[in-house]
Amino acid sequence: MKVQHQSSIKAYKADGFIGKYQRLIKDIVIPYQYNVLCDEAPDTEKSHVVQNFINAGKAVRGEDTGDGFYGMVFQDSDAAKWIEAAAYSLSLFPDTELEKTVDHLIAIIADAQDDDGYLNTYYTIKDREKRWTNLLEGHELYCSGHMMEAACAYYEATGKDTLLNVMLKNVDHIYNHFLTEKHEGYPGHPEVELALLKMYRLTNNRRCLELAMHFINVRGVDPHFYEKEKGKRDWSVWNANPSDTDYMQASVPVKEQKDATGHAVRAVYLYTAMADLAASTEDEELLAACRRLWESITRRRMYLTGGIGSTVFGEAFSVDYDLPNDTAYAETCASIGLMFFASRMLENEPNGEYADVAEQAFYNTVLAGMQLDGKRFFYVNPLEIVPGISGISPTHRHDLPMRPKWYACACCPPNVARLISSYGKYAYGENADTAYCHLFAAGEITLDNGIQFTCETGYPYDFTITYRIQKGGRLAIRIPAWSKTFEVYQNQTVLDIVPQKGYVYLSVSDGDFVQVILDGTPQFRYASSKVPALTGKTAICRGPLVYCFEGADNEEDVLSLFLKRGSVPSVSAHEKKLLGGICTITVDAFRTEEIDSLYTDKAPAAKPCKAVAIPYYTWGNRHENQMRVWMNEII
């Protein structure tokens, strides 16, 4: 039996490591980001998002639009993701003041909707006559999709339907344009497809399902659509190449696609929708395509950190095994999208591989995308930083050594906020009689199938997970692939149990006590010899955490370090005051002496030393310094 969709989780009250992050989102990130959207955050990149909606409302009424539109063509989506993050936070931490703030913003957004249901500030203010004429670059459907997701989340959190009704009216407008009036086209940036499926599950509005199916199934049928579209207009947003169909995942119909190509965020948003539709309609051909694309990403085109999209050129996948460390792109949003894809694949088939990758992406790239104080953000997530080159050299300008406050293209910060606030939806799933524990998140869990339990754990730094059952049923607990050994106890009796596709299944009754003990031994990791950037290198992981070496812990120089093969890493006690509370790993190493000239024929001397590693998600939180994930190794 398939796992039900994320929305089936009835309640999740967070605790532990995840709970700490969710409170950070509530206390710091959501208020800070709203100030940014209102242009009230000091010394921060201008956003103008809220003012864009106010000005669009004026345009709808025929009034002077004041200072007009400012920002990217997809600026509206920042407000949508903020509302979605706030909605998930309200589900965890009821807050009347935050709810009032969201209601106020929703009223402004509703006021910006045209009578015919159209909603987009860029075109309403600037180019009203150009609506729906540039699907390649215009991002109208992308912005609608994010606002649909926000509407669903806010209704589920509060029962308030103002924004939901706005977006149902918007769905009618889109339906009339593309299906009733039969205008050609599909989104340049996929997103609306997955949002429409969320709308369908919440409202049972068949138009949402029909639109999602249409946009997914028509994609790539005419790979020359964007060229024809551009030929009909004499203007462009940023002069995108309409012939690069790989970039838009439109070279062939989706059911024929084999390799993950093009813009990484667009790709995984599309694949998420495909997997969701496959689960909803039991389309085995579509699911087979999803499996092929999943394997393309995770077996040939993904970083150890769960980062995807290795090149700055197009923020895109390049080719198999092209995974450079120092010029990595690995956009934060792409790893968030990879988690979406993994979650939807789990709805089709409970397979621990999907949850393993979701966890890998979350604890490394997603968390690394936000500074520990919640006020600065990475768009790009390299695996190596060298001050003086990173962020400065033309080839490395995108790989910044420190997180900026905000971006003109600010898709990542609110995306991180909504992902962390909704973590329970990814951690837990269900079907009619089973509770699935995909990820390990402390807290209280209540599912629609009636199963209720608490999870207690210090994960990801402690590897004992305890479940206390209030209302029983069947429990499916993931055993991560990285855990070489494990033990499962039920009421203090050890169980002789074999995982089935990464999960152990057991029947539990009211009052039962289940404990899982995973293997927290640090592990050296090695890459395929097909990855040229990683020849002769090794990395260290512990549990779901990838570790890195920063200059701050290693005499301000990690470039001269060589890890000693065969060394047994030692793990520190949990250091509560270091980088928000972490365990460091120390390993035997050698440090080579500095060479004065650019080149020499004299081999540098090396002396034994200790090298100290910290979790990758915490790097860049102290000062600008060197950082490496993959280290040279010496025998």
N, C-alpha and C positions, 0 to 999 in steps of 0.2 A: 504494500500500500504506500502511495506517495506521501511525502511530507507536505502538510498544508502550507499555505503562503504565510509570509511573515506576520501579516496583520492578525493572525489567529492568536498570538500571545495576548492574554487578557490583562496581565499586570506584571510589571517587573520593578522591584524596588532595589536600587543598586547599593552595593557596599564594596569594600576592598579597593583594589587598584583602579578598576573601572569606575567605581563610585566616586573616587577622588577626582578623576578626570571629568566626570559628569558634573560634579559640583563646581569644578573650575570653569566649565562651559557656562553654567548658570550664573556664577558670581562675577566672573571677569569677562569671558569671551562674548556672551550675548549682549551685555550692556555696552562693552567697548565697540562691538561691530555695529550696533545700532547708532551710536554716536558717529561712527564713520559714515554710515549711510545717510545721516542727516548733516554731514559736513561739520560736525561739532567736535571731532577729535583733534587735539592740537598736534602740529608738526606731522601730519599724516596726509598721504595722497588724497586729493579731492575725489569724492565719489559722486555726489549729486543725484544719487539714486532716488531718494524720496522727492527731491525737487523735480526730477523728471516726471514723476507721476502727477505731482501737483500741476505742473505746466501742461501735461497731456490733458488733464481734466479741464483746464482753461481752453485748450484747443478744441475739445469736444463741444464746449459751450459757445465757441466762436469768439472767445476773449483773447486779449493779447497774452502770448505765452511767456512774457518776461524775458528771462535770460535763455530761453529755449532748451535744447537738449545738449547734454554734455556726457561724454564717456563712450565706451564701446557700444557697438550695435546690440550687444546682448546684456547691457547694463541692468535691465529689469530682473534678470535671473538672480542677482545678488540679493535683492529684496525677498524673492521667493525662497531661496535657500535659508535666509535668516528666519523667515516666518516658520519654515519647517523645523529648523533647529529649536526655535522657541517653543513650538508645539510639543516636540518630544520632551523638552525640558519641563514643560508644564505637566506632562503626564507623570513625570518623576517627582517634581517639586512644585505643587500648586502655588501660584503667586498672582494675587489679584492685580498688582501693579503692572507686572509684565503682561498679563492678559489684556489690561486696558491699553497698553502700548501697542500690542498686536492689533487689537480691534481698531485703534486709531489709524494704523497704517493700512489695514484692510479697507477701511472706509475711503481712504485716499485712492487706493488702487481701484476700487469699485467705481469711483467717480471718474476714473480715466478710461472706462470702457465705452466704446462706441455703441450706438443704439443697435447696430447689427451684430454685436457680440465681439467684434475685433478688439484686441487688447495688446498694444505694443507702443511704448512711448516714443521710440525712435521714429517710427513711421507716422504716428499720429501728430507729432510735433513738426518733424522735418519734411517728410516726403509722403504725404497722405496718398497721392496718386500712384505711388510706386509699390503699394502693398502687394505681396505675393508675386512680385516679378523677379525676385532674386533669391530663390531658395538656396542657391549655392552659398551665399554669404550672409543673407539677411537675418538668419537665426530667429525668425518669428516663431516657428514651431518649437524650437529649443526653449525659448522663453515661456511659451505657453505650457510646455511640458513641465518645467520647474514650478510654475505657478499652480498647475494641477496637483503636483505632489504636495505642495504646501497646503492647498485646500483640503486634500484628503487627511493630511496629518493634523491640521487644526480642528477639523470636524471630529476626528477620532479622539482628540485630546479634550475638547470642550463641548462638543455637541452643537457648536455654532456653525451655521451653514451659509453665511453671507458670501464668503469667498468661494465656497463650493458651488453656490448658485451662479456666481460670476463665471466660474470656469465651465459649468455645464452649458451656459449660454455661449461661451467661447467654443466649446465642442460643437454646438449646433452650427456656428458660423463656419468652422473648419470643415465640418461634414458637408455643408451645403456647397462650399467652394470646390472641394476635391471629389466628392462622390455624387452629389446631386447635379452640380453644374459640370462635372467631369473635367476639371482643369488638371492637366498633367503635373507630375512632380512628386518628389519625396524629399525629406529633410536633408539639407546639406550637413547639418550636425545632428545625428540621432539623439534623441532624448524623449521626445513626445511619445514615442512608441511604448516605452516602459511606463510612462505616466498614465497614458490612456488605459493600460491594463489595470493599474491601481484604481483609476476612476471606475472602471467597469466592475471590479470586485466590490467596491464600496457602494455603488449606486445601482448596479445591475442595468445600467443604461446600455442597450445594445449598440448604440452609435459609437460608443467608446471602443468596444471590441471590434466592430467593423472597420473603424479608422485604423486601429493598431494593426489589424491583419492587412489592410490595404497598404499601409506605408512599409511594412516589412516585406510583403510579397512582391510589390512592384519595384522594389529597389534593385537596380542592376539589370532589370529586364531590358531597358533601353539605356545602355551605358553612355550614350551620347546626349542624354537629356540636357545636362548642364551646358554643353556646347551650344545646343539649339536655343536654350534659354538666354544665354549671353548674347547670342546673335540678334535677339529681339530688343536689346536695350543698349543704350549708349553711355551707361554709367556703371560704376563699381564701388564696392565698399573698400576692399583692399587688394583688388586685382588678382584674385585667386585664379589658379589655372583650372579651367573647366574640363581639360582633357586628362587630368591626373585622377582617373577613376579609382585607382588603388587607394589614394589618399582619402576618398570618400566612401570606401568599401562598396563600390558600385560597379566594379568591372564585370561581374556576373551576378545572377540572382543569388540571394543569400543561401539557398539550399545547395548551391554548387560551390560555395566558397570553402577553401581548404587551408589557407594561410592567413594569419592575423596581419593585416596591412594597414598602412596609412596612420592617420592621427589616432594616437592610442586611446584617448578619452572617448572619441567618437566610436571607435571600434568596440570597446567593452560596454558602452551604453547600448549599442545595437545588439551585441551578443546577449546582454542581459534580457532585453526585450524578446529576442528570439527564444531563449531558454524559458522565459515566462510564458510565452505563447505556446510553446511545445508542451509545457505542463498543463496549461488550461485546455488545450484542444487535443492532447494525446497525439500530436503530429510526430511520428517516429522519424520521418525524413528530415524535419527541421531539427529534431534532437540530435540526429547523427551529424548534422553540420555543426551543431554546437560542440559536440565532443571533439570533432576534428580541430576546430578553432581553439578550444581549450588546450588541446595537446600542442598545437603550434605555439601558443603563448608559454605554457608552463614548462615545456620540455626543450624549447629551443630559443626562446626570446624573452626570458624573464631573469632579472637579477636575483641574487641570493636574498636581497632585502624585500623581495616582492614588488620591486619597481619594474615598470614596463614602459616601452617607448624610449629607445636608447639614443635617438638622435635629435639634436636641436632643430634640424631641418624638417619643419612640419610637425614638431613635437610627436614624432612618429616611431613606429616599428621600422627597422631597416631590413636586415636579412638575418637568417639563422646564425646564431652564435656570435653576432656582432654586439658585444656587451662591454664596451670600454668603461673604465672606472672614472677617469678624470674628466671626461666630457659627457658623462651620462646625463640624460634628461630626466627620465623617471619622474614625471609630473605627479604631484600629490594626488590630484584628481584622478589620474589614471589608476593608481592603486586602490582608490576608493571605488572606482568603477569595476575593478577586478574583484573586489569583495562583493559588489552587487551581482556580478556574473556567477561567482562561486555560490552565493546564496540561492540564486535561481536554479543552478544545476542541482543543488541539494534537494530542491522541491521535486525534481524529476527522479532522482535516485539517491538515497542515503549512501554516500561514499565519502569516507574520511579524507580522501585526497582533496576534495573541494574545500572542506573546512580547514585542512592543513594550510592551503594556499591563502585562504582568507585571513587566517591568523598570522601567517608570515607577512602579508602585506600590511596588516593593521599594526602589529607591534614594532614594525621597522619603518617603512616609508610613511605610512599615514601619521603615526605619532611624531616622527621626525619632522613632518611638515609644520608643526606648531612648536614654538618655543615653550619652555616649561612654565612660563608665567602667563601664557595664553595671549600675548600681545604682539608677537612677531611670527612671521610665517615664511616657509620655503615653498616656492612654486616648483623648483627643481631640486632633485635629491641625488647629488653625486656620491660616489663611493670613495673618492679621494679628493683632498683639498691641499693645495700648495699656495700659501699666501705669496703674492707677487705675480702669480700666474692665474690662479682661479679668480674669476670675476674681472680680470684685467686683459689678458691675452685675447685677441679676436676669436680664437678657437675655443676659449674657455669662459667667455664673458657671461654666459648664462649660469655658470656654476659658482654661485656666490658663497663666500666663506662665512657669512653671518646672515641671519634672517632679517629682511626688511619689515617695516611696520605694515605696509599695505601695498597694493599694486593697482595700476590703472586697469589691468585685467585681473580682477580680484575673485576669480572663480574658486580658488582653493580654500581661503580662510573660512567662508561660511559652509563649504562642503565638509571640511573637517568637523565643524561644530555640529552639523546635522548627523554626521556618521556616528560620532562619539555619543551624542545624546540618544541615539536610537540603537545603541549596541545590543541591547537585549533582544531585539528582533533578529539579529544575526546569530546570537549565542544560543537561542532556544527555538525549537520548532516542535511540531506535533502532527500526528494523524489521529484517527478515531480513538486509539487505545494506548498510544505511546508518546512519551515526552522525549525529545531528542536534545541532548546536551552537546551541541556542535562545538561551542567554545566555552572556556571556563571563566565564569563571571560570578563573583560573590553577590548574594542578594536573595530576595524573596521572589519566587516565580509562581504565577498562577496561570494555567492554560485553559483554553476554552473547553477542552475535553475533560476537565474536572481535576486533573492531576495538579497537585500543589506541593511545593517543597522549598527548602532553603538550601543555598549553596554557600559553603564556608571555605575560603582558600586565600592564601597569600600569593597566589599566582600573579605574575610570571616569575617571582623570585623564590616561591615555595611550591613544591610539586605534590603536595597532598591536597586532594579535593574531597570535601565531605558533603554528602547530601543527606538532609534530614527530611523525611517524607511526612507531610501532613495528610495528604489524600493520595492514596496509592493508585497503581496501574502498572504500566510497563515503562521501564527506563532504558534508554539507549544512550550510552556514554562513549564519546569518541576517545580512542587511544591514538595519540599522534604518532605519525611515522617516525619522528625523531626519537621517541622513547624506546630505547632498545629493550628495556625490561619494564614490567608493570605488575602491580598487585591490585586485586579487587576484593574488598571485604564487604560482607552483608551481615549486619548485626554481629560483628567481630569474628565471623567465620570466613576464612579465606576461600574464594571460589576458584575452581579450576575451569576457566572460561576462555574460549578462543574467539578473538574478534572476527566479525563478519564485515568485510569491506571497511575496516577501520572502526567499527563500533562493537561494544559488548552490550548484550541485551539481557535484562533481568526483570523479573516480576517483583514488585515492591508493594508492601501493605502499609496502612496507616501506622505511623510510629517507627517505621524501619529506619535504619542507619546504614548508609552506604558510603564506603571510603575507597577512593582510587589513589594509588601512590605511583607517580610517574618517575622516570629516570632523569634526574637533574645533573648528570655528569656532563661537564663541558666537552665539546666535540670539535676536532679539527675538521674542516670541510675542504674538499678539493674539487676543482672544476674539470669538465671534459677537456681533453686535449684539443677539441675543435674550437675552443674559445681562445683566440690568440692572446687576448689581453691578460689571461690568467695563467699562462705557462709558468711553472715553477713557484706558484704562489699558494698560500693557504689562508683560510679564515677560521675564526673561532665562533661557535654558537653555543648557547646554553638554553635548552628548552626552545621556546619560540623566538628568543632574542638573538639577533646577529650582533656581534661585538665589533668595535672598532678601536683603533689606537689614536689618541690625540696627543699632540705635543705637550699639552698641559700636564700630563701624567708621565711624560717620557723625555725629560730634559729638553723640551721644546723641539725635539727632532725625532720624527718617526721614519724619515726617509732612509736613514742609515741602519735601521734595525733589520735583522734577519732572525726569524723564529727558529728555534732548534727543533728539528724533527725528533719525535719520541719523547719530548718533554711532557710532563704530566701537569696540566694547568691546575692552579689552586684558586679556589673561590673564597672571596672575603665574606665576613659576616655582613648582614644587611646594614649598610651605612645610611642611616636615616637623614643625615644632614648633607649628604653629597648628591647633588643633581636630582633633588626631589626624592631621594631614597633609592639606592641601587646596590647591587653586588658587583664588585670589580673582579676581574680575572687576571691573574699574574702567570706569566709563562717564561721559561728560560729562553734567552735570546743572545745574540751577539750584536755589538755595535761596531761598525767599521769606522776607521779614522777618517777625518776630513782630508780631501785632496785639494791642494792649493791651486793647481793649474786646471784648465778645462779638461785636458786629457793627459794621461801618463802611461808609461810602460811598467810602472811599479804597482804590484798588487797591494791594495790597502790592508793594513793590519786590522785585526778584529779582536775585541776583548769581550769576555762573557758579561752579561748583565741580565736584569729582569725587565720585562716589558709588561706594561699594565694596560688592560683593555676595559672600556666602558660600553654599555649598551649603545648601539648606533642611534637610537631615537633621542639620546641625550646630547649628542655632539653639537658643538657650536653654541653652547649656553654659557660659556665663561669668557673667552676672548678669542680673537682671530688667531688661529694656529693650524698647524698641519693636522691632517686626518687621513687615515687609511683603513679600509676594511680588509682588503686582500694584501697580505704581507709576503715579502720574499721569505723563502724557507731554505735553511741550510742543513745538510745531513751531518 
